[in-house]
Amino acid sequence: MNTQSKIHFQLFLAILLSLWGSDYSANLTAAAAEKTTTTKLHGGISTLAGAMSGAGISIEASTLPTTITRVRMGTPAAYAGVCQGDKLIQGAIGTNSMQLLIDRGGKRYSVNLRYTPDDLVVTAAKKKEQMKLAAALSKDADWKTLKQYDIALLIDASGSMDSQLEGTSESKWQWCRDQIYSFAQEAQTLGSGPFDFCTFNTSEQLKQNCTAAEARTIMTMLQPENGTDLSTPLERLLSARLQKAHNRPYLVVIVSDGMPNGGAPVEQVVINTARKLKSDKDLRILFLQIGNDSSGQILADYLDNDLVMEGAPFDIVSSIESNDLVELGLRRGLVAAMNKSGSSFKQSNPQIEAELAKVRAELARLRAQNANQAK
């Protein structure tokens, strides 16, 4: 290699190393199990889960060890080489950084991650202002669509809703309370007015023609507790709706953080109701997940994508993931769910049936697991 070629190569290597060593990346260092020095988690797992969400990681369970279920592209975790399916063994949080011990294929790795990069700290307030501006700009257009519906809000009031919402400083219940109050205020001035409002856990509380002030009072006075039975209040609400004719279609918005552990399977309520409809225009059900519980996401995807294959004549369910909901806010999030393309595919084949069988088996396993935890 001549002198000029060496200079070019060294320059290229220096640039490559500088990129690899940026604040947004971290190196996975292989460590044999007997040589690995780990730091035990200090504080609650919810604290670690919130930090991991900031780094781009979603986890399967709220106790360690657990499995990493998702790594978002373009995040510190993705740049560091963390992968979906890695097993998280231990973790410790420092000042704007955390140390994780993961297992991949029987080998253990230590990884250090920044969970709030400096530029995000600086621009967090600016991003919040941009989100407010985007919400303000879309408000009139959103309500032009929403005012065509009679609206019902069903809000999960189970004990898990009192836990911290990943990536925020508030609980899932507090986020819902503030978002619902803003939504209800807009409904009174821009929409079709008061709405049906139902909170549910192992029982339900329904307030028809609910105003913004009444909704805020209900959620302020109510303490999230107990388990989750969604199918009972949903069936009662839908049955009452179908008993008489209405001028507008019905929009049912469900905000929940996980898999129900009581009542009948939710999909059966939806399928039975869909069979009684004259048209798919008469009813829309939106399943909005709050929090990154993997079992809740499996249920939401199933309700959104597979019920026509399970016998429903129409696809009347749409869903949205928690990260998108929190970023967009309640109004923009539910409109985004409404605008998703539906599934009308009815013809089956062995491959589709095999995949559906796997989904059914997983739902059955998760429901049994949640029911046992509720005892």
Summary of the structure (lengths in Angstrom):
residues: 375
radius of gyration: 23.5
end to end distance: 72.5
largest distance: 87.4
contacts: 1160
relative contact order: 0.09
helix: 45%
strand: 20%
